[in-house]
Amino acid sequence: QVQLAESGGGLVQPGGPLRPSCAASGIIFRIYALGWYRQAPGKQRELVATIRAGGSTNFADSVKGRFTISRDNNKKTVYLQMNNLKPEDTAVYYCNGRSGISEYWGQGTQVTVSS
């Protein structure tokens, strides 16, 4: 059974850091492209960052220079390092794994940026 399990969300003050992670099971992790998406209340889900099997990365313009994405194939885990967080980063963050026609989503982790 495939599972993507996010953790590490929470409440953080503006300007602070947070590092959610996503642990995968049931897939050949190293061949999957992985990504983080987010959905704020009343808005559509949007891409935050992706990392391909080969390690190349892509970021939404709104997070470039503040967020980084990394993967540990041995631990089957993908990380999203978020720095200098802003209130507009508040959303549920979802982990995504994709390979060919196979695609899986996690349940999401809430990130709230507020003073």
Backbone hydrogen bonds in HBPLUS format (Angstrom, degrees):
<---DONOR---> <-ACCEPTOR-->    atom                        ^
c    i                          cat <-CA-CA->   ^        H-A-AA   ^      H-
h    n   atom  resd res      DA  || num        DHA   H-A  angle D-A-AA Bond
n    s   type  num  typ     dist DA aas  dist angle  dist       angle   num
A0003-GLN N   A0025-SER O   2.99 MM  22  5.27 157.4  2.04 144.7 144.3     1
A0025-SER N   A0003-GLN O   2.91 MM  22  5.27 140.0  2.07 151.2 158.1     2
A0005-ALA N   A0023-ALA O   2.93 MM  18  5.24 166.0  1.95 146.8 151.4     3
A0023-ALA N   A0005-ALA O   2.97 MM  18  5.24 157.6  2.02 142.9 138.7     4
A0007-SER N   A0021-SER O   2.86 MM  14  5.46 144.4  1.99 155.9 159.0     5
A0021-SER N   A0007-SER O   2.81 MM  14  5.46 158.4  1.86 150.1 157.0     6
A0010-GLY N   A0110-GLN O   2.87 MM 100  6.08 124.0  2.19 140.7 157.4     7
A0112-THR N   A0010-GLY O   2.88 MM 102  6.09 170.5  1.89 155.3 155.5     8
A0012-VAL N   A0112-THR O   2.88 MM 100  6.30 157.3  1.93 165.0 172.1     9
A0114-SER N   A0012-VAL O   2.94 MM 102  6.28 147.8  2.04 151.4 160.0    10
A0016-GLY N   A0013-GLN O   2.98 MM   3  5.54 155.7  2.04 143.9 145.7    11
A0015-GLY N   A0085-LEU O   2.70 MM  70  4.83 167.8  1.72 143.7 148.2    12
A0085-LEU N   A0016-GLY O   3.12 MM  69  5.56 170.2  2.13 148.4 151.1    13
A0018-LEU N   A0082-MET O   2.90 MM  64  5.23 146.3  2.01 146.3 153.9    14
A0082-MET N   A0018-LEU O   2.83 MM  64  5.23 164.8  1.85 172.4 175.8    15
A0080-LEU N   A0020-PRO O   3.01 MM  60  5.59 155.9  2.07 165.5 163.4    16
A0022-CYS N   A0078-VAL O   2.84 MM  56  5.25 139.0  2.01 150.6 162.2    17
A0078-VAL N   A0022-CYS O   2.98 MM  56  5.25 154.4  2.05 141.0 147.7    18
A0024-ALA N   A0076-LYS O   2.86 MM  52  5.53 168.0  1.87 169.5 172.8    19
A0029-PHE N   A0027-ILE O   2.97 MM   2  5.30 120.0  2.34 107.1  90.3    20
A0031-ILE N   A0028-ILE O   3.15 MM   3  6.10 159.3  2.19 130.9 135.2    21
A0032-TYR N   A0029-PHE O   3.06 MM   3  5.49 161.9  2.09 117.8 123.6    22
A0033-ALA N   A0098-ARG O   2.85 MM  65  5.19 163.1  1.88 163.4 157.6    23
A0098-ARG N   A0033-ALA O   2.82 MM  65  5.19 157.8  1.87 154.8 160.5    24
A0034-LEU N   A0051-ILE O   2.92 MM  17  5.38 170.4  1.93 158.2 156.8    25
A0051-ILE N   A0034-LEU O   2.77 MM  17  5.38 156.1  1.83 159.6 163.1    26
A0035-GLY N   A0096-ASN O   2.82 MM  61  4.95 149.5  1.91 144.3 146.2    27
A0096-ASN N   A0035-GLY O   2.82 MM  61  4.95 148.5  1.92 148.8 148.0    28
A0036-TRP N   A0049-ALA O   2.79 MM  13  5.33 158.6  1.84 158.2 163.3    29
A0048-VAL N   A0036-TRP O   2.83 MM  12  5.43 150.8  1.92 154.7 151.1    30
A0049-ALA N   A0036-TRP O   3.18 MM  13  5.33 157.2  2.24 140.3 144.5    31
A0037-TYR N   A0094-TYR O   2.84 MM  57  5.08 160.5  1.88 147.9 154.5    32
A0094-TYR N   A0037-TYR O   2.70 MM  57  5.08 160.2  1.74 141.3 148.4    33
A0038-ARG N   A0046-GLU O   2.88 MM   8  5.47 153.9  1.94 150.4 159.0    34
A0046-GLU N   A0038-ARG O   2.79 MM   8  5.47 161.3  1.83 155.6 160.4    35
A0039-GLN N   A0092-VAL O   2.91 MM  53  5.33 146.1  2.03 141.7 152.7    36
A0092-VAL N   A0039-GLN O   3.06 MM  53  5.33 170.4  2.07 134.6 134.3    37
A0043-LYS N   A0040-ALA O   3.01 MM   3  5.38 157.3  2.06 139.8 137.6    38
A0060-ALA N   A0048-VAL O   2.93 MM  12  5.19 156.1  1.99 146.3 142.7    39
A0050-THR N   A0058-ASN O   2.90 MM   8  5.21 150.7  1.98 143.4 149.8    40
A0058-ASN N   A0050-THR O   3.02 MM   8  5.21 143.8  2.15 142.4 143.6    41
A0052-ARG N   A0056-SER O   2.86 MM   4  5.38 160.5  1.89 156.3 161.7    42
A0055-GLY N   A0052-ARG O   2.94 MM   3  5.08 151.7  2.02 103.6 112.9    43
A0063-VAL N   A0060-ALA O   3.05 MM   3  5.65 160.1  2.09 117.6 123.5    44
A0066-ARG N   A0063-VAL O   2.94 MM   3  5.41 159.7  1.98 135.3 139.2    45
A0067-PHE N   A0063-VAL O   3.04 MM   4  5.63 154.9  2.10 164.9 163.1    46
A0083-ASN N   A0066-ARG O   3.00 MM  17  5.10 150.1  2.09 131.8 140.9    47
A0068-THR N   A0081-GLN O   2.88 MM  13  5.12 150.6  1.97 142.2 151.5    48
A0081-GLN N   A0068-THR O   2.81 MM  13  5.12 147.6  1.91 152.9 160.0    49
A0070-SER N   A0079-TYR O   3.16 MM   9  5.27 157.3  2.21 134.3 139.1    50
A0079-TYR N   A0070-SER O   2.80 MM   9  5.27 166.3  1.82 151.3 155.8    51
A0072-ASP N   A0077-THR O   2.81 MM   5  5.36 161.5  1.85 165.5 170.2    52
A0076-LYS N   A0072-ASP O   2.82 MM   4  5.82 113.4  2.27 139.3 158.2    53
A0077-THR N   A0072-ASP O   3.16 MM   5  5.36 162.6  2.19 141.3 145.1    54
A0089-ASP N   A0086-LYS O   2.84 MM   3  5.39 163.9  1.87 120.4 125.6    55
A0090-THR N   A0087-PRO O   3.09 MM   3  5.65 164.6  2.11 117.0 120.7    56
A0091-ALA N   A0111-VAL O   2.98 MM  20  5.54 147.4  2.09 148.2 158.5    57
A0111-VAL N   A0091-ALA O   2.88 MM  20  5.54 163.7  1.91 160.6 166.0    58
A0093-TYR N   A0109-THR O   2.82 MM  16  5.23 175.4  1.82 147.1 145.7    59
A0109-THR N   A0093-TYR O   2.86 MM  16  5.23 144.6  1.99 135.8 146.9    60
A0106-GLY N   A0095-CYS O   2.97 MM  11  5.19 148.1  2.08 148.2 149.1    61
A0097-GLY N   A0104-TYR O   2.96 MM   7  5.21 158.6  2.01 144.7 149.0    62
A0104-TYR N   A0097-GLY O   2.85 MM   7  5.21 155.2  1.91 151.2 158.3    63
A0099-SER N   A0102-SER O   2.91 MM   3  5.26 162.0  1.94 150.1 154.3    64
A0102-SER N   A0099-SER O   2.97 MM   3  5.26 151.4  2.05 137.4 134.6    65
